Amino acid sequence: MPLFDALPRTAFDPGLWVDGKKLMGKKLAELLRHHIKEETAKTSLKPGLAVILVGADAASQIYVAGKEKAALELGFDSRIVRLPADVTQEALVSEIHRFNLDNSIHGILVQLPLPEHLNESQILQAITAEKDADGFHYLNQGKLAAGIAATLPCTPAGVALMLRELVASNGVHHADLIGRHAVVVGRSNIVGKPMAQLLLSGLNMTVTMCHSKTHNLQRFVADADVLISATGVRGVIDESQIKAGAIVIDVGMHRIDGKVTGDLNLAAIESRVSLYTPVPGGVGPMTIAMLLYNTYQNAMRAAGNTRQIA
């Protein structure tokens, strides 16, 4: 199966979610969640999403509450397990296995980051590939690397869906990205690496991956038709070097002086670029929407129905 078959088969009018130059992921996510709700209602399924939260990190608490609210709005079964920060590796893995064996649960998510005493990799791999809602299982990552449709990591999948919707559009926001140069700054297994693969195999773009050790990073930034910042650090990219007319995707999320901002100073580039994702309201809501889509797809596969959202 082609890689992009793992994305929803939607075609939303960009006029419904693109505001001037702003790629409003919040609006696109609302459209997608409504569509998932409609499709779920046509079946006898009740997709189940289980979230395991370790400790009392304030940001994680907010993220988990948002995921629960979104799941319930779609008619999903939502379960949250809250464990103390000093939980043992064995106890956490035991909770995961409990959900692995629960036929009413189709998506399992362990909220990151985890306390330092826990082995994050082993914990994420304890989730079966069939119930992987985040796309972090090695089997799903391997399929992605091979260009085969599988459960995709939520954030890069959300970005890929935004770009694909623009490509599919015949209106004012149509984007011809085939062969164009995409630069991904950041090489994490969660965002950077899968993002590059989706752009390469899904959108047929020419992709350069950069990171903190890249020599002359700004040279690559200046040549990017599509720039994706997934550094998780502000100040790495010199906004003045961003190419005029570029599409800029800011995956970062930071809280500075009580305000949420991304990796980039978007105000500095708004007049020069063609399209960009605001922070907040850009990539973040798409991440949650794709988490719900992954859970829905897992439920469909478990029921022996591989029909995707039309």
RARADA-V184838 format. One record per residue. RES is the residue in three letters. SS is DSSP state (helix for helix, strand for strand, loop for the rest). PSI is psi in whole degrees, -180 to 180 (* if undefined). Layout:
<<RES & SS & PSI> <RES & SS & PSI>>
//
This chain:
<<MET & loop & 133> <PRO & strand & 150> <LEU & helix & -42> <PHE & helix & -5> <ASP & helix & -14> <ALA & helix & -9> <LEU & loop & 158> <PRO & loop & 142> <ARG & loop & 71> <THR & loop & 166> <ALA & loop & 74> <PHE & loop & 136> <ASP & loop & 121> <PRO & helix & -24> <GLY & helix & -19> <LEU & helix & -16> <TRP & loop & -7> <VAL & strand & 121> <ASP & strand & 96> <GLY & loop & -114> <LYS & loop & -4> <LYS & strand & 124> <LEU & strand & 96> <MET & loop & 87> <GLY & helix & -30> <LYS & helix & -43> <LYS & helix & -41> <LEU & helix & -38> <ALA & helix & -38> <GLU & helix & -43> <LEU & helix & -43> <LEU & helix & -44> <ARG & helix & -40> <HIS & helix & -40> <HIS & helix & -43> <ILE & helix & -42> <LYS & helix & -43> <GLU & helix & -44> <GLU & helix & -39> <THR & helix & -38> <ALA & helix & -23> <LYS & loop & -12> <THR & loop & 176> <SER & loop & 11> <LEU & loop & 150> <LYS & loop & 88> <PRO & loop & 138> <GLY & strand & 128> <LEU & strand & 124> <ALA & strand & 128> <VAL & strand & 130> <ILE & strand & 122> <LEU & strand & 124> <VAL & strand & 125> <GLY & loop & -170> <ALA & loop & 34> <ASP & loop & 128> <ALA & helix & -45> <ALA & helix & -41> <SER & helix & -38> <GLN & helix & -42> <ILE & helix & -44> <TYR & helix & -45> <VAL & helix & -41> <ALA & helix & -39> <GLY & helix & -39> <LYS & helix & -40> <GLU & helix & -45> <LYS & helix & -45> <ALA & helix & -40> <ALA & helix & -44> <LEU & helix & -36> <GLU & helix & -28> <LEU & loop & 0> <GLY & loop & 15> <PHE & loop & 161> <ASP & strand & 121> <SER & strand & 126> <ARG & strand & 134> <ILE & strand & 128> <VAL & strand & 122> <ARG & strand & 122> <LEU & strand & 151> <PRO & loop & 157> <ALA & loop & -25> <ASP & loop & 18> <VAL & loop & 145> <THR & loop & 160> <GLN & helix & -44> <GLU & helix & -40> <ALA & helix & -39> <LEU & helix & -44> <VAL & helix & -35> <SER & helix & -40> <GLU & helix & -41> <ILE & helix & -45> <HIS & helix & -33> <ARG & helix & -42> <PHE & helix & -30> <ASN & helix & -33> <LEU & loop & -4> <ASP & loop & 111> <ASN & loop & -13> <SER & loop & -5> <ILE & loop & 129> <HIS & loop & -14> <GLY & strand & 130> <ILE & strand & 134> <LEU & strand & 129> <VAL & strand & 116> <GLN & loop & 129> <LEU & loop & 154> <PRO & loop & 162> <LEU & loop & 157> <PRO & loop & 150> <GLU & loop & -24> <HIS & loop & -7> <LEU & loop & 143> <ASN & loop & 99> <GLU & helix & -45> <SER & helix & -48> <GLN & helix & -37> <ILE & helix & -45> <LEU & helix & -35> <GLN & helix & -11> <ALA & loop & -21> <ILE & loop & 130> <THR & loop & 148> <ALA & helix & -32> <GLU & helix & -21> <LYS & helix & 12> <ASP & strand & 113> <ALA & loop & -19> <ASP & loop & -14> <GLY & loop & 27> <PHE & loop & -10> <HIS & loop & 142> <TYR & helix & -33> <LEU & helix & -44> <ASN & helix & -37> <GLN & helix & -38> <GLY & helix & -41> <LYS & helix & -41> <LEU & helix & -46> <ALA & helix & -30> <ALA & loop & -2> <GLY & loop & 25> <ILE & strand & 138> <ALA & loop & 132> <ALA & loop & -180> <THR & loop & 123> <LEU & loop & 149> <PRO & loop & 136> <CYS & helix & -44> <THR & helix & -53> <PRO & helix & -32> <ALA & helix & -40> <GLY & helix & -41> <VAL & helix & -45> <ALA & helix & -38> <LEU & helix & -42> <MET & helix & -48> <LEU & helix & -40> <ARG & helix & -38> <GLU & helix & -37> <LEU & helix & -41> <VAL & helix & -38> <ALA & helix & -18> <SER & loop & 143> <ASN & loop & 7> <GLY & loop & -157> <VAL & loop & -25> <HIS & loop & 13> <HIS & loop & 135> <ALA & loop & 123> <ASP & loop & 102> <LEU & loop & -8> <ILE & loop & 125> <GLY & loop & -9> <ARG & loop & 161> <HIS & strand & 117> <ALA & strand & 134> <VAL & strand & 121> <VAL & strand & 120> <VAL & strand & 108> <GLY & loop & 136> <ARG & loop & 29> <SER & loop & 157> <ASN & loop & -18> <ILE & loop & -39> <VAL & loop & -62> <GLY & helix & -56> <LYS & helix & -50> <PRO & helix & -31> <MET & helix & -44> <ALA & helix & -41> <GLN & helix & -40> <LEU & helix & -40> <LEU & helix & -39> <LEU & helix & -54> <SER & helix & -29> <GLY & helix & -42> <LEU & loop & 1> <ASN & loop & 39> <MET & loop & 162> <THR & strand & 121> <VAL & strand & 134> <THR & strand & 130> <MET & strand & 127> <CYS & strand & 166> <HIS & loop & -172> <SER & loop & -21> <LYS & loop & 3> <THR & loop & 129> <HIS & loop & 135> <ASN & loop & 53> <LEU & helix & -40> <GLN & helix & -25> <ARG & helix & -41> <PHE & helix & -41> <VAL & helix & -43> <ALA & helix & -18> <ASP & loop & 3> <ALA & loop & 124> <ASP & loop & -35> <VAL & strand & 121> <LEU & strand & 126> <ILE & strand & 115> <SER & strand & 112> <ALA & loop & 43> <THR & loop & -30> <GLY & loop & 10> <VAL & loop & 135> <ARG & loop & 149> <GLY & loop & -3> <VAL & loop & -40> <ILE & loop & 132> <ASP & loop & 107> <GLU & helix & -28> <SER & helix & -17> <GLN & helix & -4> <ILE & loop & 135> <LYS & loop & 137> <ALA & loop & 133> <GLY & loop & 1> <ALA & loop & 159> <ILE & strand & 126> <VAL & strand & 124> <ILE & strand & 117> <ASP & strand & 109> <VAL & loop & -16> <GLY & loop & 156> <MET & loop & 117> <HIS & strand & 153> <ARG & strand & 114> <ILE & strand & 121> <ASP & loop & 39> <GLY & loop & -1> <LYS & strand & 143> <VAL & strand & 131> <THR & strand & 170> <GLY & loop & -160> <ASP & loop & -28> <LEU & loop & 157> <ASN & loop & 92> <LEU & helix & -28> <ALA & helix & -28> <ALA & helix & -16> <ILE & loop & -7> <GLU & loop & -40> <SER & loop & -17> <ARG & loop & -31> <VAL & loop & 167> <SER & loop & -40> <LEU & strand & 150> <TYR & strand & 159> <THR & loop & 125> <PRO & loop & 160> <VAL & loop & 118> <PRO & loop & 179> <GLY & loop & 2> <GLY & loop & -93> <VAL & helix & -37> <GLY & helix & -53> <PRO & helix & -29> <MET & helix & -31> <THR & helix & -46> <ILE & helix & -40> <ALA & helix & -40> <MET & helix & -30> <LEU & helix & -44> <LEU & helix & -38> <TYR & helix & -43> <ASN & helix & -41> <THR & helix & -43> <TYR & helix & -47> <GLN & helix & -40> <ASN & helix & -40> <ALA & helix & -40> <MET & helix & -43> <ARG & helix & -39> <ALA & helix & -31> <ALA & loop & 0> <GLY & loop & 17> <ASN & loop & 113> <THR & loop & 12> <ARG & loop & 132> <GLN & loop & 167> <ILE & loop & 126> <ALA & loop & *>>
//
